[in-house]
Every structure is written in structure tokens, then in C-alpha cells.
Amino acid sequence: MDIKNINTKKKPVVLIDKTLDFFNDKILFPQKLEKANEMLKKIGLPKIQKTQ
């Protein structure tokens, strides 16, 4: 599908830069990741209440 053929009034056009795949296997902020994992172990995820 060509970008010119897309109806941009209803759908946003998003182009993804393939050079960002370089960061897939790297941990960019190891201290923050460690702290977040520690907090999840202690506290856990919040309970989701479903309303009907």
C-alpha cells in the first residue's frame, strides 16, 4: 500500500525507522529496570476492576 493511497483523515500515517532495531536487545537504563522489577516483586500489579 502506498502512502498516497491512504485516507489520512481517518488513519494516521506512521513511518517506523528501521535503524531503531539496533536497540532491541540492549538494556538502556539498567538501574531503573532493576528498581522497577524490585518494586513489582514487593508490591505487584494493581487489581483491575471490571464494570459491567
PyMOL commands that place a pseudoatom at each C-alpha (Angstrom):
pseudoatom trace, name=CA, resn=MET, resi=1, chain=A, elem=C, hetatm=0, pos=[0.000, 0.000, 0.000]
pseudoatom trace, name=CA, resn=ASP, resi=2, chain=A, elem=C, hetatm=0, pos=[1.366, 3.367, -0.970]
pseudoatom trace, name=CA, resn=ILE, resi=3, chain=A, elem=C, hetatm=0, pos=[1.254, 6.307, 1.445]
pseudoatom trace, name=CA, resn=LYS, resi=4, chain=A, elem=C, hetatm=0, pos=[-0.524, 8.476, -1.124]
pseudoatom trace, name=CA, resn=ASN, resi=5, chain=A, elem=C, hetatm=0, pos=[-3.411, 5.993, -1.357]
pseudoatom trace, name=CA, resn=ILE, resi=6, chain=A, elem=C, hetatm=0, pos=[-4.200, 6.010, 2.390]
pseudoatom trace, name=CA, resn=ASN, resi=7, chain=A, elem=C, hetatm=0, pos=[-7.115, 8.121, 3.594]
pseudoatom trace, name=CA, resn=THR, resi=8, chain=A, elem=C, hetatm=0, pos=[-5.239, 10.230, 6.158]
pseudoatom trace, name=CA, resn=LYS, resi=9, chain=A, elem=C, hetatm=0, pos=[-8.384, 11.818, 7.559]
pseudoatom trace, name=CA, resn=LYS, resi=10, chain=A, elem=C, hetatm=0, pos=[-9.310, 8.564, 9.285]
pseudoatom trace, name=CA, resn=LYS, resi=11, chain=A, elem=C, hetatm=0, pos=[-5.926, 6.859, 9.717]
pseudoatom trace, name=CA, resn=PRO, resi=12, chain=A, elem=C, hetatm=0, pos=[-2.678, 8.480, 10.843]
pseudoatom trace, name=CA, resn=VAL, resi=13, chain=A, elem=C, hetatm=0, pos=[0.393, 7.734, 8.764]
pseudoatom trace, name=CA, resn=VAL, resi=14, chain=A, elem=C, hetatm=0, pos=[3.208, 6.345, 10.922]
pseudoatom trace, name=CA, resn=LEU, resi=15, chain=A, elem=C, hetatm=0, pos=[6.587, 5.522, 9.462]
pseudoatom trace, name=CA, resn=ILE, resi=16, chain=A, elem=C, hetatm=0, pos=[8.838, 3.380, 11.647]
pseudoatom trace, name=CA, resn=ASP, resi=17, chain=A, elem=C, hetatm=0, pos=[12.572, 3.927, 11.376]
pseudoatom trace, name=CA, resn=LYS, resi=18, chain=A, elem=C, hetatm=0, pos=[14.280, 0.552, 10.871]
pseudoatom trace, name=CA, resn=THR, resi=19, chain=A, elem=C, hetatm=0, pos=[17.537, 1.819, 12.420]
pseudoatom trace, name=CA, resn=LEU, resi=20, chain=A, elem=C, hetatm=0, pos=[15.844, 1.679, 15.840]
pseudoatom trace, name=CA, resn=ASP, resi=21, chain=A, elem=C, hetatm=0, pos=[16.033, -2.135, 15.688]
pseudoatom trace, name=CA, resn=PHE, resi=22, chain=A, elem=C, hetatm=0, pos=[19.608, -1.656, 16.909]
pseudoatom trace, name=CA, resn=PHE, resi=23, chain=A, elem=C, hetatm=0, pos=[18.223, -1.070, 20.431]
pseudoatom trace, name=CA, resn=ASN, resi=24, chain=A, elem=C, hetatm=0, pos=[16.024, -4.220, 20.622]
pseudoatom trace, name=CA, resn=ASP, resi=25, chain=A, elem=C, hetatm=0, pos=[18.453, -6.366, 22.593]
pseudoatom trace, name=CA, resn=LYS, resi=26, chain=A, elem=C, hetatm=0, pos=[20.025, -3.633, 24.742]
pseudoatom trace, name=CA, resn=ILE, resi=27, chain=A, elem=C, hetatm=0, pos=[19.032, -2.525, 28.220]
pseudoatom trace, name=CA, resn=LEU, resi=28, chain=A, elem=C, hetatm=0, pos=[19.294, 1.256, 28.135]
pseudoatom trace, name=CA, resn=PHE, resi=29, chain=A, elem=C, hetatm=0, pos=[18.618, 2.050, 31.807]
pseudoatom trace, name=CA, resn=PRO, resi=30, chain=A, elem=C, hetatm=0, pos=[19.710, -0.931, 33.932]
pseudoatom trace, name=CA, resn=GLN, resi=31, chain=A, elem=C, hetatm=0, pos=[19.355, 0.863, 37.300]
pseudoatom trace, name=CA, resn=LYS, resi=32, chain=A, elem=C, hetatm=0, pos=[15.785, 1.926, 36.569]
pseudoatom trace, name=CA, resn=LEU, resi=33, chain=A, elem=C, hetatm=0, pos=[14.905, -1.547, 35.291]
pseudoatom trace, name=CA, resn=GLU, resi=34, chain=A, elem=C, hetatm=0, pos=[16.293, -3.127, 38.457]
pseudoatom trace, name=CA, resn=LYS, resi=35, chain=A, elem=C, hetatm=0, pos=[14.337, -0.710, 40.656]
pseudoatom trace, name=CA, resn=ALA, resi=36, chain=A, elem=C, hetatm=0, pos=[11.101, -1.297, 38.717]
pseudoatom trace, name=CA, resn=ASN, resi=37, chain=A, elem=C, hetatm=0, pos=[11.474, -5.082, 38.942]
pseudoatom trace, name=CA, resn=GLU, resi=38, chain=A, elem=C, hetatm=0, pos=[12.133, -4.820, 42.689]
pseudoatom trace, name=CA, resn=MET, resi=39, chain=A, elem=C, hetatm=0, pos=[9.001, -2.717, 43.187]
pseudoatom trace, name=CA, resn=LEU, resi=40, chain=A, elem=C, hetatm=0, pos=[6.909, -5.179, 41.178]
pseudoatom trace, name=CA, resn=LYS, resi=41, chain=A, elem=C, hetatm=0, pos=[8.147, -8.050, 43.336]
pseudoatom trace, name=CA, resn=LYS, resi=42, chain=A, elem=C, hetatm=0, pos=[7.253, -6.206, 46.571]
pseudoatom trace, name=CA, resn=ILE, resi=43, chain=A, elem=C, hetatm=0, pos=[4.011, -4.528, 45.590]
pseudoatom trace, name=CA, resn=GLY, resi=44, chain=A, elem=C, hetatm=0, pos=[2.771, -6.313, 42.464]
pseudoatom trace, name=CA, resn=LEU, resi=45, chain=A, elem=C, hetatm=0, pos=[0.438, -5.075, 39.795]
pseudoatom trace, name=CA, resn=PRO, resi=46, chain=A, elem=C, hetatm=0, pos=[-2.769, -3.215, 40.725]
pseudoatom trace, name=CA, resn=LYS, resi=47, chain=A, elem=C, hetatm=0, pos=[-6.048, -5.120, 40.622]
pseudoatom trace, name=CA, resn=ILE, resi=48, chain=A, elem=C, hetatm=0, pos=[-8.281, -4.208, 37.695]
pseudoatom trace, name=CA, resn=GLN, resi=49, chain=A, elem=C, hetatm=0, pos=[-11.950, -3.730, 38.497]
pseudoatom trace, name=CA, resn=LYS, resi=50, chain=A, elem=C, hetatm=0, pos=[-14.276, -4.633, 35.655]
pseudoatom trace, name=CA, resn=THR, resi=51, chain=A, elem=C, hetatm=0, pos=[-17.507, -2.667, 35.466]
pseudoatom trace, name=CA, resn=GLN, resi=52, chain=A, elem=C, hetatm=0, pos=[-20.463, -4.079, 33.612]
for i in range(1, 52): cmd.bond("trace and resi %d" % i, "trace and resi %d" % (i + 1))
show_as sticks, trace
zoom trace
